[in-house]
């Protein structure tokens, strides 16, 4: 791998870090428009993060080093995941180094640290949030792995860049299995990122919350990193979706021209995906927490049906 | 992969049928159940038309028309009317938890794909792979009949089973002989009408459409 590959790789990660809050801002803006509210600025998430970085950090009495460490670990894991996902190009060093199963593992590690840190201080809300997060996680992960397995079967490789290249270059065929896992992936994305049918990202201090309950004890720079990591997680999931289902336009080499094509296409895909996400959140109602397993069982069902249909029909 | 587009479309329709079966299995509202049955009929009709166009078999156009008239228009209309007159809109909680039923359904799909393998190996049609899906649709409808309590949803399960049979015959041998097809269509129609009368009788006897009342032989209350 030459120097230019590494530079492109760094560029990709930097882009993910910078674009993630912007994407979150875009989703929030679309949601506000759809709900007839006046929309917050696109840059609002950046302002929130900047404000938090200037504040003085307060740590709960009796918090262990794990509590301080967790934001850095989680943020690092999300940045690493952003490097693994082929957002701009497929022939990049880190992208080539890990396959999709490792990617799911990196995301799981972030989840474990978030849950441990939430339980660390010992408040009721934190423990409750951690339990719910693990409940969602242990149902969403098999579904996500199933989605990855079906995509690997179709393209005969478990490496994400290879899958992307295969799907981008094959002749256009109707693939029912791909449609099934597409639905499954969308459901997993909604559940994993605490979006509406499972959790409401717009509220604090509600008894049914999951994501916010985990972060209650954090303040200042730690909270900023956690919020940024959450935005990055959403960005990462959406980009995994692009890599699997709309792979067209991803640069195969590191030629500047290919990257110049990939970048505006990525922006376009993100704009459409953000609007779609806002639409899903607007038209659906939040489920009761105890209904969340049913929601995720549906995701798993779709993924397994995709697998079976692929095995039977070969498409 | 070099399968022609019409065959790809047929495979997609087959997958859609399987999906609809699962949607029916998970549905608690009877109104939606009947609508899903109508959609299943429509998908079946589309698949039959496509296959008729692909193979050039005349009689399949007739069976497509029959499907459209009977399963998409008439039976759902009849069921909606019955539903309004009997005022049953919800099934009671099914015997099994919904997620449990779904997982059982997945096992059934695996089983029926295995079951259909020898049949598919013997068949010479281009659509033989879809036989597995047809068997799965039949068994899933059977499962939904087993897990439901209300007579209404059991009838919907029965009709969905007939859809599966029809699809199976279509994908294994390009449809049954015309006489058999007409006979089955007539049978379903008559069964539906008789069951419609039967519903009122059940309700008159037991004040409900819950079929577990039929399980005890005597009225030892």
Interface residues (C-beta under 8 A of the other chain):
Chain A: X170 X171 X173 X174 X176 X177 X179 X180 X293 X294 X297 X298 X301 X304 X305 X308 X309 X311 X312 X313 X314 X315
Chain B: X1 X3 X5 X8 X9 X11 X12 X14 X15 X16 X18 X19 X22 X26 X98 X99 X102 X103 X105 X106 X109 X110 X113 X129 X130 X132 X133
